[in-house]
Structure formats: C-alpha cells, structure tokens
Amino acid sequence: MRAGRRAAREWRARTAMKTKGRIVCIKDAQDRVLTDFLRS
C-alpha cells in the first residue's frame, strides 16, 4: 500500500515535470517568434 502510494507520487511528480517542460518549450518558442517579429 505504502509502496503504491510512493509510486503514484513519483509518477505524479514525473508527469508534472513533463507538463512543466512542455509549457516552458511552448513559452520559449513564443518568445522566439516574438523577438523575430520585433527584429524584422
């Protein structure tokens, strides 16, 4: 039971990290597009 709970918490943390990384990538791409747009 306790091991299952720990695995679930690790899985949740991993999923949150993955989602956060995706958000950062999207934000980084948006910033790049914005800077390219302002530069031109």
N, CA, C and O atoms as a Tripos MOL2 file, in Angstrom:
@<TRIPOS>MOLECULE
protein
  160   159    40     0     0
PROTEIN
NO_CHARGES

@<TRIPOS>ATOM
      1 N           0.8450   -1.1990    0.0000 N.3       1 MET1
      2 CA          0.0000    0.0000    0.0000 C.3       1 MET1
      3 C           0.8840    1.2540    0.0000 C.2       1 MET1
      4 O           0.7300    2.1530   -0.8260 O.2       1 MET1
      5 N           1.8270    1.2740    0.9730 N.am      2 ARG2
      6 CA          2.6860    2.4510    1.0640 C.3       2 ARG2
      7 C           3.5660    2.5930   -0.1880 C.2       2 ARG2
      8 O           3.8080    3.6950   -0.6810 O.2       2 ARG2
      9 N           4.0390    1.4220   -0.6900 N.am      3 ALA3
     10 CA          4.8820    1.4650   -1.8830 C.3       3 ALA3
     11 C           4.0820    1.9910   -3.0800 C.2       3 ALA3
     12 O           4.5880    2.7670   -3.8910 O.2       3 ALA3
     13 N           2.8150    1.5480   -3.1700 N.am      4 GLY4
     14 CA          1.9640    2.0180   -4.2640 C.3       4 GLY4
     15 C           1.7490    3.5290   -4.2030 C.2       4 GLY4
     16 O           1.7450    4.2190   -5.2230 O.2       4 GLY4
     17 N           1.5700    4.0210   -2.9760 N.am      5 ARG5
     18 CA          1.3470    5.4570   -2.8030 C.3       5 ARG5
     19 C           2.5950    6.2330   -3.2360 C.2       5 ARG5
     20 O           2.5010    7.2870   -3.8640 O.2       5 ARG5
     21 N           3.7770    5.6820   -2.8830 N.am      6 ARG6
     22 CA          5.0200    6.3620   -3.2530 C.3       6 ARG6
     23 C           5.1890    6.3630   -4.7740 C.2       6 ARG6
     24 O           5.6150    7.3590   -5.3590 O.2       6 ARG6
     25 N           4.8510    5.2370   -5.4080 N.am      7 ALA7
     26 CA          4.9640    5.1490   -6.8590 C.3       7 ALA7
     27 C           4.0280    6.1530   -7.5210 C.2       7 ALA7
     28 O           4.3840    6.7990   -8.5060 O.2       7 ALA7
     29 N           2.8160    6.2740   -6.9580 N.am      8 ALA8
     30 CA          1.8540    7.2150   -7.5200 C.3       8 ALA8
     31 C           2.3700    8.6410   -7.3940 C.2       8 ALA8
     32 O           2.2140    9.4500   -8.3080 O.2       8 ALA8
     33 N           2.9910    8.9440   -6.2470 N.am      9 ARG9
     34 CA          3.5150   10.3010   -6.0480 C.3       9 ARG9
     35 C           4.6680   10.5710   -7.0220 C.2       9 ARG9
     36 O           4.7660   11.6610   -7.5850 O.2       9 ARG9
     37 N           5.5380    9.5720   -7.2190 N.am     10 GLU10
     38 CA          6.6510    9.7390   -8.1570 C.3      10 GLU10
     39 C           6.1240    9.9310   -9.5750 C.2      10 GLU10
     40 O           6.6270   10.7640  -10.3290 O.2      10 GLU10
     41 N           5.0870    9.1360   -9.9350 N.am     11 TRP11
     42 CA          4.5050    9.2440  -11.2750 C.3      11 TRP11
     43 C           3.8840   10.6250  -11.4710 C.2      11 TRP11
     44 O           4.0030   11.2280  -12.5380 O.2      11 TRP11
     45 N           3.2100   11.1210  -10.4080 N.am     12 ARG12
     46 CA          2.5810   12.4390  -10.4930 C.3      12 ARG12
     47 C           3.6440   13.5240  -10.6540 C.2      12 ARG12
     48 O           3.4770   14.4590  -11.4380 O.2      12 ARG12
     49 N           4.7410   13.3910   -9.9000 N.am     13 ALA13
     50 CA          5.8290   14.3750   -9.9870 C.3      13 ALA13
     51 C           6.4530   14.3500  -11.3820 C.2      13 ALA13
     52 O           6.7670   15.3960  -11.9510 O.2      13 ALA13
     53 N           6.6290   13.1270  -11.9320 N.am     14 ARG14
     54 CA          7.2130   12.9990  -13.2620 C.3      14 ARG14
     55 C           6.2990   13.6350  -14.3050 C.2      14 ARG14
     56 O           6.7620   14.3370  -15.2030 O.2      14 ARG14
     57 N           4.9940   13.3820  -14.1770 N.am     15 THR15
     58 CA          4.0360   13.9510  -15.1160 C.3      15 THR15
     59 C           4.0290   15.4740  -15.0210 C.2      15 THR15
     60 O           3.9660   16.1660  -16.0370 O.2      15 THR15
     61 N           4.0950   15.9950  -13.7860 N.am     16 ALA16
     62 CA          4.1090   17.4440  -13.5980 C.3      16 ALA16
     63 C           5.3580   18.0400  -14.2230 C.2      16 ALA16
     64 O           5.2910   19.0920  -14.8590 O.2      16 ALA16
     65 N           6.5040   17.3790  -14.0470 N.am     17 MET17
     66 CA          7.7460   17.8680  -14.6410 C.3      17 MET17
     67 C           7.6430   17.8800  -16.1540 C.2      17 MET17
     68 O           8.0800   18.8320  -16.8000 O.2      17 MET17
     69 N           7.0600   16.8150  -16.7320 N.am     18 LYS18
     70 CA          6.9090   16.7220  -18.1770 C.3      18 LYS18
     71 C           6.0320   17.8660  -18.6890 C.2      18 LYS18
     72 O           6.3570   18.5220  -19.6790 O.2      18 LYS18
     73 N           4.9080   18.0930  -17.9910 N.am     19 THR19
     74 CA          3.9930   19.1530  -18.3900 C.3      19 THR19
     75 C           4.6730   20.5150  -18.2830 C.2      19 THR19
     76 O           4.5380   21.3590  -19.1690 O.2      19 THR19
     77 N           5.4090   20.7190  -17.1800 N.am     20 LYS20
     78 CA          6.1040   21.9960  -16.9760 C.3      20 LYS20
     79 C           7.1210   22.2160  -18.0950 C.2      20 LYS20
     80 O           7.2400   23.3200  -18.6250 O.2      20 LYS20
     81 N           7.8550   21.1540  -18.4520 N.am     21 GLY21
     82 CA          8.8300   21.2570  -19.5320 C.3      21 GLY21
     83 C           8.1740   21.6260  -20.8540 C.2      21 GLY21
     84 O           8.7120   22.4200  -21.6260 O.2      21 GLY21
     85 N           6.9950   21.0360  -21.1110 N.am     22 ARG22
     86 CA          6.2760   21.3290  -22.3500 C.3      22 ARG22
     87 C           5.8420   22.7900  -22.3550 C.2      22 ARG22
     88 O           5.9570   23.4680  -23.3750 O.2      22 ARG22
     89 N           5.3400   23.2800  -21.2140 N.am     23 ILE23
     90 CA          4.9040   24.6730  -21.1210 C.3      23 ILE23
     91 C           6.0920   25.6010  -21.3630 C.2      23 ILE23
     92 O           5.9750   26.6020  -22.0690 O.2      23 ILE23
     93 N           7.2380   25.2580  -20.7690 N.am     24 VAL24
     94 CA          8.4380   26.0870  -20.9500 C.3      24 VAL24
     95 C           8.8470   26.1000  -22.4170 C.2      24 VAL24
     96 O           9.2310   27.1430  -22.9460 O.2      24 VAL24
     97 N           8.7650   24.9350  -23.0850 N.am     25 CYS25
     98 CA          9.1310   24.8640  -24.5000 C.3      25 CYS25
     99 C           8.2080   25.7490  -25.3310 C.2      25 CYS25
    100 O           8.6680   26.4810  -26.2070 O.2      25 CYS25
    101 N           6.8960   25.6810  -25.0540 N.am     26 ILE26
    102 CA          5.9330   26.4970  -25.7940 C.3      26 ILE26
    103 C           6.2170   27.9780  -25.5610 C.2      26 ILE26
    104 O           6.2190   28.7760  -26.4990 O.2      26 ILE26
    105 N           6.4610   28.3370  -24.2890 N.am     27 LYS27
    106 CA          6.7320   29.7320  -23.9590 C.3      27 LYS27
    107 C           8.0160   30.1900  -24.6490 C.2      27 LYS27
    108 O           8.0800   31.3060  -25.1640 O.2      27 LYS27
    109 N           9.0410   29.3290  -24.6600 N.am     28 ASP28
    110 CA         10.3060   29.6730  -25.2980 C.3      28 ASP28
    111 C          10.0970   29.8980  -26.7960 C.2      28 ASP28
    112 O          10.6550   30.8310  -27.3740 O.2      28 ASP28
    113 N           9.2910   29.0360  -27.4170 N.am     29 ALA29
    114 CA          9.0210   29.1860  -28.8470 C.3      29 ALA29
    115 C           8.2730   30.4840  -29.1190 C.2      29 ALA29
    116 O           8.5700   31.1870  -30.0850 O.2      29 ALA29
    117 N           7.2930   30.8030  -28.2600 N.am     30 GLN30
    118 CA          6.5380   32.0470  -28.4200 C.3      30 GLN30
    119 C           7.4620   33.2480  -28.2920 C.2      30 GLN30
    120 O           7.3680   34.1900  -29.0790 O.2      30 GLN30
    121 N           8.3610   33.2220  -27.2990 N.am     31 ASP31
    122 CA          9.3060   34.3290  -27.1110 C.3      31 ASP31
    123 C          10.1900   34.4760  -28.3390 C.2      31 ASP31
    124 O          10.4790   35.5940  -28.7650 O.2      31 ASP31
    125 N          10.6220   33.3590  -28.9100 N.am     32 ARG32
    126 CA         11.4950   33.3980  -30.0820 C.3      32 ARG32
    127 C          10.7460   34.0140  -31.2680 C.2      32 ARG32
    128 O          11.2940   34.8400  -31.9980 O.2      32 ARG32
    129 N           9.4970   33.6040  -31.4500 N.am     33 VAL33
    130 CA          8.6880   34.1550  -32.5420 C.3      33 VAL33
    131 C           8.4860   35.6520  -32.3410 C.2      33 VAL33
    132 O           8.5510   36.4370  -33.2860 O.2      33 VAL33
    133 N           8.2370   36.0310  -31.0840 N.am     34 LEU34
    134 CA          8.0060   37.4410  -30.7710 C.3      34 LEU34
    135 C           9.2650   38.2650  -31.0500 C.2      34 LEU34
    136 O           9.1830   39.3390  -31.6450 O.2      34 LEU34
    137 N          10.4270   37.7650  -30.6220 N.am     35 THR35
    138 CA         11.6730   38.5080  -30.8510 C.3      35 THR35
    139 C          11.9740   38.5950  -32.3420 C.2      35 THR35
    140 O          12.4320   39.6340  -32.8180 O.2      35 THR35
    141 N          11.7250   37.5160  -33.0900 N.am     36 ASP36
    142 CA         11.9300   37.5500  -34.5450 C.3      36 ASP36
    143 C          11.0050   38.5780  -35.1750 C.2      36 ASP36
    144 O          11.4100   39.3150  -36.0740 O.2      36 ASP36
    145 N           9.7710   38.6270  -34.7070 N.am     37 PHE37
    146 CA          8.7860   39.5670  -35.2470 C.3      37 PHE37
    147 C           9.2140   41.0090  -34.9550 C.2      37 PHE37
    148 O           9.1140   41.8760  -35.8220 O.2      37 PHE37
    149 N           9.6910   41.2590  -33.7330 N.am     38 LEU38
    150 CA         10.1030   42.6190  -33.3650 C.3      38 LEU38
    151 C          11.3780   43.0180  -34.1040 C.2      38 LEU38
    152 O          11.5610   44.1870  -34.4420 O.2      38 LEU38
    153 N          12.2630   42.0460  -34.3570 N.am     39 ARG39
    154 CA         13.5270   42.3370  -35.0160 C.3      39 ARG39
    155 C          13.3100   42.7300  -36.4780 C.2      39 ARG39
    156 O          13.9930   43.6130  -36.9970 O.2      39 ARG39
    157 N          12.3620   42.0750  -37.1320 N.am     40 SER40
    158 CA         12.1330   42.3410  -38.5590 C.3      40 SER40
    159 C          11.4420   43.6800  -38.7800 C.2      40 SER40
    160 O          11.1760   44.0560  -39.9210 O.2      40 SER40
@<TRIPOS>BOND
     1     1     2 1
     2     2     3 1
     3     3     4 2
     4     3     5 am
     5     5     6 1
     6     6     7 1
     7     7     8 2
     8     7     9 am
     9     9    10 1
    10    10    11 1
    11    11    12 2
    12    11    13 am
    13    13    14 1
    14    14    15 1
    15    15    16 2
    16    15    17 am
    17    17    18 1
    18    18    19 1
    19    19    20 2
    20    19    21 am
    21    21    22 1
    22    22    23 1
    23    23    24 2
    24    23    25 am
    25    25    26 1
    26    26    27 1
    27    27    28 2
    28    27    29 am
    29    29    30 1
    30    30    31 1
    31    31    32 2
    32    31    33 am
    33    33    34 1
    34    34    35 1
    35    35    36 2
    36    35    37 am
    37    37    38 1
    38    38    39 1
    39    39    40 2
    40    39    41 am
    41    41    42 1
    42    42    43 1
    43    43    44 2
    44    43    45 am
    45    45    46 1
    46    46    47 1
    47    47    48 2
    48    47    49 am
    49    49    50 1
    50    50    51 1
    51    51    52 2
    52    51    53 am
    53    53    54 1
    54    54    55 1
    55    55    56 2
    56    55    57 am
    57    57    58 1
    58    58    59 1
    59    59    60 2
    60    59    61 am
    61    61    62 1
    62    62    63 1
    63    63    64 2
    64    63    65 am
    65    65    66 1
    66    66    67 1
    67    67    68 2
    68    67    69 am
    69    69    70 1
    70    70    71 1
    71    71    72 2
    72    71    73 am
    73    73    74 1
    74    74    75 1
    75    75    76 2
    76    75    77 am
    77    77    78 1
    78    78    79 1
    79    79    80 2
    80    79    81 am
    81    81    82 1
    82    82    83 1
    83    83    84 2
    84    83    85 am
    85    85    86 1
    86    86    87 1
    87    87    88 2
    88    87    89 am
    89    89    90 1
    90    90    91 1
    91    91    92 2
    92    91    93 am
    93    93    94 1
    94    94    95 1
    95    95    96 2
    96    95    97 am
    97    97    98 1
    98    98    99 1
    99    99   100 2
   100    99   101 am
   101   101   102 1
   102   102   103 1
   103   103   104 2
   104   103   105 am
   105   105   106 1
   106   106   107 1
   107   107   108 2
   108   107   109 am
   109   109   110 1
   110   110   111 1
   111   111   112 2
   112   111   113 am
   113   113   114 1
   114   114   115 1
   115   115   116 2
   116   115   117 am
   117   117   118 1
   118   118   119 1
   119   119   120 2
   120   119   121 am
   121   121   122 1
   122   122   123 1
   123   123   124 2
   124   123   125 am
   125   125   126 1
   126   126   127 1
   127   127   128 2
   128   127   129 am
   129   129   130 1
   130   130   131 1
   131   131   132 2
   132   131   133 am
   133   133   134 1
   134   134   135 1
   135   135   136 2
   136   135   137 am
   137   137   138 1
   138   138   139 1
   139   139   140 2
   140   139   141 am
   141   141   142 1
   142   142   143 1
   143   143   144 2
   144   143   145 am
   145   145   146 1
   146   146   147 1
   147   147   148 2
   148   147   149 am
   149   149   150 1
   150   150   151 1
   151   151   152 2
   152   151   153 am
   153   153   154 1
   154   154   155 1
   155   155   156 2
   156   155   157 am
   157   157   158 1
   158   158   159 1
   159   159   160 2
@<TRIPOS>SUBSTRUCTURE
     1 MET1         2 RESIDUE 1 A MET
     2 ARG2         6 RESIDUE 1 A ARG
     3 ALA3        10 RESIDUE 1 A ALA
     4 GLY4        14 RESIDUE 1 A GLY
     5 ARG5        18 RESIDUE 1 A ARG
     6 ARG6        22 RESIDUE 1 A ARG
     7 ALA7        26 RESIDUE 1 A ALA
     8 ALA8        30 RESIDUE 1 A ALA
     9 ARG9        34 RESIDUE 1 A ARG
    10 GLU10       38 RESIDUE 1 A GLU
    11 TRP11       42 RESIDUE 1 A TRP
    12 ARG12       46 RESIDUE 1 A ARG
    13 ALA13       50 RESIDUE 1 A ALA
    14 ARG14       54 RESIDUE 1 A ARG
    15 THR15       58 RESIDUE 1 A THR
    16 ALA16       62 RESIDUE 1 A ALA
    17 MET17       66 RESIDUE 1 A MET
    18 LYS18       70 RESIDUE 1 A LYS
    19 THR19       74 RESIDUE 1 A THR
    20 LYS20       78 RESIDUE 1 A LYS
    21 GLY21       82 RESIDUE 1 A GLY
    22 ARG22       86 RESIDUE 1 A ARG
    23 ILE23       90 RESIDUE 1 A ILE
    24 VAL24       94 RESIDUE 1 A VAL
    25 CYS25       98 RESIDUE 1 A CYS
    26 ILE26      102 RESIDUE 1 A ILE
    27 LYS27      106 RESIDUE 1 A LYS
    28 ASP28      110 RESIDUE 1 A ASP
    29 ALA29      114 RESIDUE 1 A ALA
    30 GLN30      118 RESIDUE 1 A GLN
    31 ASP31      122 RESIDUE 1 A ASP
    32 ARG32      126 RESIDUE 1 A ARG
    33 VAL33      130 RESIDUE 1 A VAL
    34 LEU34      134 RESIDUE 1 A LEU
    35 THR35      138 RESIDUE 1 A THR
    36 ASP36      142 RESIDUE 1 A ASP
    37 PHE37      146 RESIDUE 1 A PHE
    38 LEU38      150 RESIDUE 1 A LEU
    39 ARG39      154 RESIDUE 1 A ARG
    40 SER40      158 RESIDUE 1 A SER
